[in-house]
Amino acid sequence: MGGRQGRESRLNKEQYDQLVQQATQGNFHTIGEAAKWVEQTYGVHYTYFGMRSLVERLSIGRFLGQLV
């Protein structure tokens, strides 16, 4: 077995795609706003650092106005 074995994703691919779409459309200005949208839309809670990690993995940080 190779590679890291993380836990199962909290969101599915379609939900990740929608998050990326929302970010690229400029609907979030902060990581907190993105986390709030995910929780309100999908009922999935992310901490600030959890969402920050997700934003980095999805390469959408450049679409946020600020990363705080």
N, C-alpha and C positions, 0 to 999 in steps of 0.2 A: 504494500500500500504506500503510495506516495502522496505528497502534498498535504496541505492543512485540511483538517476536517472540522469545519465550523458547524454551528447549529443551523437548523432549517431556517430558511428565509421567512421573515415576518410578512413580506409582501410577495405577491406573485409577479410574473413578468409583465402582465398587462398593467398592474398597479405601478410598477417601477416606470414603465413607459409613460403613464399618465403623469407621474411626478416629474419626470424629465420634461415632458411637454409643458407643464405648468411653469417650471423654472425657466425654460427657454422663452416663454411668452412674457416673462417679467412679472409673474404673479406673486413672487416672493422677493423680499429684500433682505431677509435674514434667515439664518438657520432655524431660529425659533418660529418664524412664520411658516416655514416648510414643515416643521414638526407638528405645528398646530393644524395645518391643512390635512396632513396624513391622519392625525387622530380624529379630526372631525369627519373626514371622508371615509376612512376605512376602519376606524375604531382601534387603531394600533398606536400605542404610546411609544415614543422614542424620547430618550433623554437628549439633552443638548449634544453631549459627546457621541451618542449613538447616531443622531442625525448628521452630525458633522462627519462622522466616518462614512455614512451612506452617501452624503454629498460628494465626498472625495472619491469614493468607489465609482460613482456614476459620472464623475467628471462634470458636475454642474455648478461648481462653486463660482466659476467665472460669470454665471448668469445672475448670481445674487448680488445685490447692491453692496452688502457688507457681510462678513463672516462672523458676526457677533450676535 
